[in-house]
Amino acid sequence: MHERPVRLSVNGTPVEASVEPRMTLADFLRERCGLTGTHLGCEHGACGACTVLVDGDAARSCLLFAVQADGVEVTTVEGVASTDGELSAVQSALRECHGLQCGFCTPGFVMSITALLRDNPDPSDEQIREGLSGNFCRCTGYQGIVAAAARAAELLRDTGVTHCHRGRSKSASLR
């Protein structure tokens, strides 16, 4: 198969690469960008572990081909903490509210909560549950995750932050 060029921004870093048309965005992020925080659970779009932000919207990276991400901004879980390593409000709230256990699903929840709070900075518990309905967790029972989403909303309101993720500004070229 012939490789196709793809240009996108990953966590604020411009990335150029040639990829097989069948390579998923999840595989591209993990194999070509070295960003292994995007987890592959079911590889069918059901579990949400591979959730990333594509132009700010939550998307299952196992269901997108890398060539479909040409020209977009992709944010992974590695792109939500500050450059000095300080956790984002969502990550801090998950830790504070015990919203994780084994951690496998956590990156997907971080990204889904980040998108949810960008669109709805003061969600009800019902809206949180609806916003996270595409993410599965087999360990926590969801109470800590829902509490963490509410706590993250509170933290963001208290600090006056209008977004939950950051970008980088260096460039990269991958082959």
N, C-alpha and C positions, 0 to 999 in steps of 0.2 A: 504494500500500500504506500502511497505517496504521502509524505509528511506535509503538513500545512503550517504556515506561519501563524503565530498568535502573539498579540501584544495586549497586555493588560496591566493593571496596577494591582499589586498584592500588598496589602497593609501599607499603602502609600508609596511603595517602591515600584517604579516601572520595570516590567519584565517582558522580555522578548524570547520566544523559543519556537522551534519547529516540532510539531507533535503529530502523531498518528491521529487520523480523524476519529478513531474509536476510543481514544484515551479520555477517561472521565476527568472532570475538574478535580475530584477528590484525589485521584492518582497523580495528576499533575502537581497538585499542591504538596503531596507527600513525597513523591519520587523526584520531581524536578526542582521544587522549591525548598525541599527539606523541612517542610512545615508539618510535622507529624501530630500536631494537636487536633487536626481534623481526623476523627476516627471513622472507621468503616465498620458498621455493625451488620446490617442486613444486606446492604448493597442493592436494595429494592426501593428505597425511599420511604420505608415504613417507620424506622426507629428514630430518625432525627439526629443520630450521633455525628453525622457528617455535615450538619448545618453550618453554613457560612453566610456572610452578607454579600449579596451581589447588587451593586449600586444601592446599598443600604437596606435591601429587602432580604429577609431570611429565605434561603434556598438550600435544597438538598444537593450537595456537590456530587453525590453518587449518581444523580439523575441527569446531570449536565455534562456535555462533552466540553473539553477544554477549548475547542474551537468556537463553541458558543459563547465563551467568555471574552472573546476578542473585543477590545475596546472598552471593557468595563472595569470598575473598581471592585476588587474582592477583598473582604476583610475576614481574616481567620481569627481563631481564639488567641493566637499569638499577637494579634494587632489590637487587642482591647486594653491591655495594661499599658501604663505609661512607659516611656523609653527608659526611665530610671528603675523600672521594675515594680513600681507601686501598682497594686491591684486596682482594677476598675471598680466602680461602685457595685456592679453586678457580681464580680468575683468576690469582693469583700463581703457582700451580703450572703452569698452562698456559704462562705466559710463561717461567718457569724451565726447563721441560722441552721447550721448543720444540714445544708441542702445537698450534700454529696456523701457517698459512702465509698464504693469501689472507684468512682471517678470516671469510668468509661463513658458515660453519657454526658458528663459535665460540660465538655466543650460545646456540644450541641445546645444544651440548655443555656449556656452563657450567651451564645449567639442569638437564640430565639428570644430570650429575655431582653437583650440589648435592642433588638428590632422592635419588640413590643413596647418598650418604654420610650423609644424614640417617637413612635406613633401615638402612644397613649401614656403620658407621663403620670397619670393618677388612676390606674386601673383598679376595678373592684376585684375581689377574689374570683368571681365568676369569669370576668374578662381575662384574668391571668390564666385560669384553667383552660379557657378556650384558646388563648394565645399559645399555650404550651401543649395543646392536644396532639400535635404531631411529633412529640418527643416522648420516648419511652425510658423509664427507669425501672430496673428490676430489684433495686435494693432499698430505696428510701421510703416508699409509700407516698411520695409527692408532697406531704405536708410541709416539710422543710424547704422544698423547692418553691412552693407557692409563697411561703412566709418570706423567703429570700427575695423573690420578685417584688413583693410589697415593700420590703425593707430597702431594696435598691431604689425603688421609686422615691421613698422617703429621703434617702441619702442624696439623691440627685436634686430633689426639690430644695433640701436644706442648703446645698452648696451652690445652687443656681446654675448647675451644669446643664447644658441643653443637649448634650450628646454623650454617648457612653463609650466611644472608641476613638482611637487616635490613628494617625497615619505616619508614615516615614517619608523621607524625601531623598533617599539615595537611589541610584539606578542600578539595575542588574541585567545581565544578559545570560540566558541559559541555552544550552544546546542539547 
